[in-house]
Amino acid sequence: MSVAHSEVQNERPTSQYITFWTDVLVPKFIRWKHILVDGLTLHSEAIFPTLPVKPGDKVVDAGAGFGDTAIKLARLVGPTGSVLAVDCCDAFLEFGRKEAAVLGLTNINFLKEDVQTYPFEPIHDFCFSRFGTQFFENPVAGLRNMRTSLKPGGIMTMIVWRGIKDNPWLGSAKDVVLQYLPPPGENAQTCGPGPFSMADTDVVTKQLQIAGYDNIEFEQVDAQVFVGNDLDDAVAFQLAIGPAGEVYREAGKLAEQRHDEIAAALKEQLSKHQGSNGVVMDSSSWKVTARNPN
């Protein structure tokens, strides 16, 4: 069996959101991988022991990104199980392929595809997504398509951010930047609905019901996240990615002109969270679990 087998499919059309991810966000995410992967470790560590995954299971990792959660899942299901790691950005998956090869994991298939439209086979016991479903162009359609990957009685678990006020690691920087720059306009480039689009439990419950799930449950998960090795690292991260980064990017030349004062204000705000292990802040998510009843 080949190590970390991968497939690439390109027949289906690419949405504007995927193009934005590929052209704008992928280079930024790679630059800040040490935060976006390592920084979220505490969330993964709090959640993974509770996942209904056992040796021999077939699992889908939807929006697998750099592949770190797929690798965790592959270890849980063991050599008799399998993981299908799907993401629309092959540059992310390449990191997972290389890491799986180093670890000698042969039970992961890294697949470049759009989770919202890929024709899954209904053979999987479990479907997982960490901070990926929030960016679905059509949430109901995307969630329904994830359900098609499951056997009757199969379980889907997704991790989504709670509201921006519950996540100061992203929200507080936006508040600072908006003191110097205007908010993005209606025609701002975007990667989709955004990180807080699934914060409302009533809305998400209705989306899941329409998508055909039952046994819907929410569990709040609070954990600290690492947002920079030092203050300079944390400031640069906030101005590149997330709500503050969107404001900064869309402001264009004005942002460049006011960069020094914006960076100074962010550094002052972030200094409250600096410790011996870098800059660490509070975050909060929902662990959402639902069942395929078919």
N, C-alpha and C positions, 0 to 999 in steps of 0.2 A: 504494500500500500504506500502511495507517495506521501511525503511529509506535507501536512497542511495544504491539502489539495485546494486549488482555487479555480473558479470559472469567471469569465467576464461575458456578459450579455449586453449588446448595444442596440438591439432592434427597436425597442420602444422609445418614443420621443422623450426628450429631456425637458423638464419644466424650467421656468425662469428661476425658480428658487434653487434648483440643483445647479444651474449655471452660476448663480451668485455664490453658492457654497464653493464650487470648484475654482472660480476665478478670483474671488475676494477672500473668503474665509479660510479655505484650506491652508494657504501659506501662513496665515496668522495662527491658526490652531497648531500647526507644526512648530512654529516658533515658540508657542507657549504650552507645548505638550507637558512640560514638567509641572504645570499648574492644572491643566485641564484633565490630566490622567492622575498624576500623583496627588494633586490637591483634592480630588474627590474620593480618595481611598477610604476615608472614614465613613462616607456614606455607603460605599460598597461593603465595607467590613460590618456595618451595622445591619445590613439587609441580607447578605448572602447566606448566613446560617439559617435564615427563616424560609428560604425558597424551597418549594416542594419538588426538589430535583433529587433523583436517586441514580445509582449506577445502572447503566444500560438504557437510560432515557434518551430519546431523540429531542433535541432542543433547537429552537430558533433564537438567535440574538438579533433583534431588529434595530437597525441603526447602530451597528457594532463599533463604529468609529475606529480607534486605534487597535481594537481587538483585545483590550485588557479584560473586559468582562467575558468575552468568548473564551478566553484562556481559563478564567476561573470556572466557567461552566464546564469546559472540557475536562477539567480535573475532577469535578463533581460527578459527571456521568461515567468517567473512566473509559478504558479501551473498548468496552462492549457498547458504549453509547456514542452519540455523534452530536456535533454542533454545526448548524448552518448559520454563519455569521454574514449578515447582509448589510451593506451600506452603499449609498449612491456615490461615494468618493473613494476611488481606488487608491489614491495617495494615502488615505488613512489605513486602508486594509493592508497595504504593503508592510506597514510596521507590524501588524499582527502576524502576517505570514512569516516574517523574519524571526519574530519572537517565538512563535510556535515551533519553527524549525530548530532554533537553538535549544528549546526545551524538549525536543523529540516528541511533540504531540502530533499524532497522525489522525486524530478524530475530529478535526475542524475543516470545514469547507468555507473558505472566504469568497464571497460572491458579490461582485459589483452590480447592484440592482437597486431600483426604487422599491422600498417596502410597500408603498401604496399600490403598486400595480403588478408586482411580480407574481406569476401564477404558482403559488405554493401548492405542494401536495399535502393532503390532510393526514399526515403520518406522524406528527410530532406530539409529544406528551406535554411540552411546555414551551411557551413563547415569552421572551424577556426583552425589555427595552429600558435602558437607563438614559433619561434625558434626551430621547430622540423623537417621541411621538408629539411633543409640543410644537414641532416644526412642520407637521403635516399640512399640506395645502388644503386638503379636505379631511378633517379628523375622523369623521364617521366612516368614510370610504377606506381610509388607512387602517383604522381599527378593525373594520370588517374584514379587510384582506388579511390582517394578522390572524384573525379567527379562522380563516380558511386553512391555515397551516396546521391547525390542531385536530387531533382525533376527537371523537365524541367524549366529552368529559374532560378534555384537556384544559390546562390552566394558562392564563395570560397574566403576567405581572409587569407593570410598568412603573418606573420611578419618574416623577415629574415634580418640578419646583412648586412650592406654595407661592403666595403672593410676593411682590417685590418688597413690601414692608417687612415680610418675614425673612428676607434674605439680604441683610445689610451688606454682605460681601459684593453684591451687585448694585443694590439700590442706593446706598449712601454715596458712592462715587458719581452716580448720575445726578444726584441732588447738587453735588459740588460743581460739576461741569456746567449744569444749567444756570448757574449764577453768572457764567461768562459767555455762554453761547446759546443761540436759539434752539428750540426743540426741532427735531427733524420734520420736514414738510410731508404732505400727503403723498408725494411722488418719490419719497426716499427709497433707495434700494433696500431690499430685505431678504432674509433667508427663510421667510415664512411667518406664521402667526407669532412666534416668539417664545422665550423661555417661560413666561408666566401664563401662557394661554390655557393651561389645564389646572390652574390653581383653584377654580371654583368647583367644589365637589358636586353641586347640583347639576351644573352644566355637563361635567364629565360623566356623571351617572346617566344622564339622558343620552349622551353620545354613545356610551357603551350599550345601553338598552336598544337603541336604534340599530347599532351594529350587530345585535343578536346575542349578546352575552347575558348571563345571569350570575347570581351569587356575587354581586359586586361589593367589595369592601375597601375601605380606606384606612391606612395607618400612618400617623404622623411620625416622621423621622427627623430628629434634630441632631446635627453634628457640626463640628467645626471644620472649616476647609482652609487649606493653605493657599494663599493668594500672592506669594512672592518671597523670594529668598531674602530680600531686603526692601527698603522703601523705594528705591529706584526701580527695582524689578516689579514691584506691585503697582507703581504708578504707570509704568509703561504697559503693563498688562491691561489695566483698566481703560487706558486710552486706545487700546487696540481691539478689544473684544467686549461684548456685552452691551448693556444699555448706555453706559458712559461712552464706550467706544463708538456706538452708532451716532450719538450726538456729535462727537468729535469729528468723525469721518464725514458726516453730512455737512458740517460747517465749513469744510474746505479751507480756503485761504485765511478766513477769520480765525479758525482754530490754530493754524500755524502762527499767525501774528500774536495770538494770546497764549501760546503754548507755555511759556515760562511761568506766567502767573497762575495758569490752570494747574500745572505740575506742582508748583509750590503749595497751592491750596490742598491738592490731593495728598501731598506728602504730609502736610500737617494733620489732615484728617486720619490718614492711615497710620500715623505714628502711634496712635492710641492702641493699636493692635499688634505692635511689633514686640516680639519676644526672642528668646534664645534660639527658637527654631524657625525664625522668619516671621512673616506677617500672616496671622491666622485670624479668621473672622467666623461669625456665626452664620449658619444656613439652616434651611428647613425644607423638607420635601414631603410628598405623599407617596407611600407605597400603595399602589392600586392593584387589586387582585380581582379577576373575573374569570368565569368558566364558560367554555363552549358547550352548550346544552345538547347539541345535535347528536 
